[in-house]
Amino acid sequence: MLDAGVTPAEISAYFAANPTVVTLSGSTEQQVAQIINQKYIAQTGNTLETWNDWRRTGYPNLPEHLNAQGTNGSGTRPLRAQYIDQEVARNPNFVVQDPNVPVWWDVN
């Protein structure tokens, strides 16, 4: 935050006004949600990392939007990245994958 121009006094004032932000509480699942929600805020602008965190954990719990950019027509966010058209065109053996089907290592 210091790199963004936020002073130490402003950081301390924010933590004092929002104690639940700096203190984990609840079950392990609730604590993971708290961490990932704060990480989501901190990663503004880093969309790939944010998407990977959401895909891995399901947090933050954001509503689905049918017309949002990046949805796959079903209103859900894709679970796998899509290959670019050039990659598919250059590889005749490529099997197009459904973006709703998790990759093989995504066991959650």
GULO-567657 format. One line per field, with one value per residue: x, y negated, z negated of N, C-alpha, C in turn; residue in one letter. Coordinates in steps of 0.001 Angstrom, whole numbers. Atoms other than C-alpha are relative to their C-alpha. Layout:
<rs>
n.u (X ...)
n.v (Y ...)
n.w (Z ...)
ca.u (X ...)
ca.v (Y ...)
ca.w (Z ...)
c.u (X ...)
c.v (Y ...)
c.w (Z ...)
resn (a ...)
</rs>
This chain:
<rs>
n.u (815 -891 -328 1173 144 771 -924 145 1107 1247 89 374 1380 874 38 727 1422 471 -794 204 -860 -1321 120 745 931 879 -551 -1087 595 285 -1285 -456 821 -480 -1309 144 706 -975 -937 730 -93 -1399 -445 699 -843 -686 1193 -260 -202 1293 838 -500 420 1444 217 -503 653 1398 94 1166 1283 591 1140 -220 668 157 -579 -1327 -1097 -734 846 8 1342 871 74 -1017 -1357 -685 -887 -1278 -317 190 -1118 271 420 -1176 -520 923 -108 -1306 -116 1213 333 464 1389 543 478 1113 -517 684 -569 -1292 -1187 -140 -557 902 794 943)
n.v (1188 1164 289 641 1341 -21 241 -931 440 -397 -1457 -279 457 -963 -1219 298 134 -1265 -1048 -1335 -143 -468 -1106 -1125 -595 -1006 -1299 54 425 1432 695 -6 1002 1327 220 135 1257 1087 -179 472 1463 378 -377 760 179 -1253 -814 -1433 -531 79 -1065 -1278 -122 -278 -1344 -940 64 430 1323 510 -520 1043 -492 -263 961 -611 792 476 -399 -1147 -1144 -985 -185 -605 909 -347 349 -1186 -716 -213 1018 -454 226 983 -613 -401 -1251 -1060 -152 -567 -1350 -714 -1050 637 -260 1185 -340 771 845 -325 -1231 311 -705 -1280 133 820 -1009 588)
n.w (0 8 -1395 -604 558 1245 1112 1121 854 -664 125 1394 199 -678 804 1238 -325 -584 659 -574 -1171 407 938 -541 953 -575 -388 -982 -1271 112 -8 -1393 -693 399 -626 -1450 -270 96 -1108 -1180 20 -203 -1341 -1032 -1175 -301 -223 -112 1349 679 -559 504 1403 29 -520 1008 1308 -56 638 704 -443 -827 -786 -1419 -872 -1312 -1078 383 -874 509 322 -1070 -522 1002 1133 992 -395 -520 917 -679 -998 -1367 -903 -1037 -1261 -776 556 -408 -1453 -347 541 -428 965 1229 378 665 1335 542 1082 1254 548 622 -474 690 1344 816 698 963)
ca.u (0 2916 3812 274 737 -1197 455 1153 -1344 -4068 -3286 -3500 -6750 -8277 -7313 -8665 -11980 -12224 -10904 -12453 -10204 -7049 -8372 -9350 -12387 -14751 -14155 -11240 -13516 -14615 -10990 -10079 -12970 -11695 -8164 -9208 -11652 -8840 -6488 -9142 -9141 -5334 -5015 -7090 -5687 -4176 -7091 -5443 -4293 -7681 -9486 -7216 -7935 -11685 -11511 -9495 -11470 -14828 -14058 -14965 -18559 -19622 -22966 -22999 -23938 -25336 -23957 -20614 -17481 -15723 -18765 -19357 -23022 -24346 -23864 -21090 -17471 -15231 -13263 -10498 -8745 -9511 -6856 -6542 -8015 -4564 -3477 -6556 -6199 -2510 -3084 -5548 -5403 -6527 -9704 -11762 -12487 -15703 -14859 -17338 -15367 -12498 -8970 -7807 -5949 -8828 -10231 -12147)
ca.v (0 -2310 -2000 -3157 -6316 -5211 -6487 -4285 -6390 -5693 -1980 -1920 -3915 -1461 1556 -117 -865 2635 5148 8138 7447 8207 10890 14268 15796 18689 22110 22951 22509 19070 18087 19144 17008 14012 14429 14893 11965 9677 11157 10437 6778 6640 8241 5654 5585 9082 10892 14245 14779 13653 16047 18919 18201 18122 21334 23063 21886 20535 17243 14486 15602 13351 13582 15045 12710 13954 11096 10627 10691 14013 16144 19215 18773 20679 17747 19485 18493 20815 23447 23713 21259 21458 21795 19042 19720 19834 22621 24681 24039 25044 28281 30512 33104 30606 31592 28541 28623 27493 24469 25798 29020 28704 29594 33032 31752 29560 31964 29483)
ca.w (0 -605 3087 3926 1865 -1216 -4377 -7418 -9396 -6807 -6901 -10717 -10662 -8158 -10267 -13430 -11708 -10167 -12716 -10928 -7942 -9918 -12255 -10870 -12502 -11982 -10495 -8240 -5222 -6442 -7020 -3472 -2205 -4187 -2826 801 622 -530 2063 4719 3692 3643 7088 8916 12433 12260 13839 14569 10981 9676 12028 10955 7272 7961 9992 7248 4233 5415 3660 3820 4094 6963 8782 12273 15109 18402 20473 18755 20856 20477 19793 21885 22798 19802 17444 15541 15541 17561 15656 18240 20512 24196 26861 29423 32878 34508 32167 32988 36751 36786 34905 36786 33973 31362 29545 28608 24884 23218 21006 18404 17879 15389 16441 15313 12234 10989 8409 6239)
c.u (859 377 -1147 -250 -840 986 -179 -1159 -1343 -209 -452 -1442 -986 -126 -782 -1501 -605 750 -190 865 1341 -39 -841 -902 -840 726 1151 -519 -302 1294 588 -766 479 1326 -151 -761 948 1032 -625 87 1424 476 -735 957 765 -1065 270 182 -1312 -922 446 -383 -1484 -269 424 -878 -1492 -223 728 -1278 -740 -1183 396 -785 -53 705 1395 1041 724 -883 -114 -1393 -963 -170 1001 1364 712 952 1355 188 -201 1253 -395 -317 1180 559 -863 148 1304 177 -1265 -414 -557 -1475 -494 -627 -1147 530 -677 567 1366 1149 237 493 -885 -990 -989 -1291)
c.v (-1253 -397 -713 -1387 -74 -112 1050 -382 402 1511 374 -396 969 1281 -212 -76 1304 1178 1388 234 612 1168 1098 569 1034 1289 -186 -490 -1497 -820 -51 -1050 -1411 -331 -255 -1272 -1189 85 -490 -1521 -437 261 -740 -270 1249 1074 1496 640 12 1110 1362 212 327 1435 1058 65 -294 -1350 -1027 533 -1105 561 240 -1023 576 -765 -519 484 1168 1154 886 291 600 -906 315 -425 1260 601 290 -1096 581 -308 -1035 724 475 1332 1173 269 687 1437 780 1108 -553 315 -1204 432 -911 -851 251 1237 -330 752 1213 -129 -826 917 -577 -295)
c.w (0 1427 710 -575 -1259 -1158 -1088 -924 604 -82 -1407 -270 648 -817 -1294 255 517 -610 606 1227 -386 -973 630 -1076 723 314 988 1343 -3 13 1410 790 -327 693 1496 357 -74 1126 1301 107 340 1423 1106 1149 397 217 56 -1372 -783 481 -520 -1464 -92 436 -1016 -1237 42 -661 849 635 751 783 1453 815 1407 1109 -316 995 -648 -421 1222 536 -996 -1205 -1089 511 485 -1029 625 1028 1394 819 1043 1306 837 -481 443 1495 406 -481 353 -970 -1306 -238 -783 -1321 -414 -1155 -1344 -676 -593 668 -898 -1428 -926 -714 -1006 692)
resn (m l d a g v t p a e i s a y f a a n p t v v t l s g s t e q q v a q i i n q k y i a q t g n t l e t w n d w r r t g y p n l p e h l n a q g t n g s g t r p l r a q y i d q e v a r n p n f v v q d p n v p v w w d v n)
</rs>
